[in-house]
Amino acid sequence: MADATPLKCTVCCQRPTACAKFALGRFWCQNHFCCNLCNIALTNVYHTFAERAYCNSCFGNVVPKCKACGKPLTQGKEYRKATDEAYWHLECFLCSKCNKQVNVSKFALTDNKLICAECAQN
């Protein structure tokens, strides 16, 4: 038996209009789907991070940046978190001494530089 519960906007709990938007796994009235930071209504162009939506302008200011390359982390791309403020893209998670991939459970962090377990012992 089909669910007879009408779809409701995540913000106002009303039935969305014909211009409804489905994003982040939920329904929204078109004017209620807004940037999580500046509250501007979002169109077809938006970015998501940590299950929140952002406009182009705010996205670069909100999303953590890789400590190695300085580029923002993007949804769907693997990254490593060493501390609450230190993130790396998976491909950038390299030892600063030997340039080898660092094991996520065995590394040292000195002055925001990664050092693999082997180099840390030497």
Buried (B, 14 or more C-beta within 10 A) or exposed (E): EEEEEEEBBBBEEEEBEEEBBEBBEBBBBBEBBBBBBEEEBBEEEBBBBEEEBBBEEBBEEBBBBBBBEEEBBEEEEEBBEBEEEBBBBEEBBBBBBEEEEBEEEEBBBEEEEBBBEBBBEE
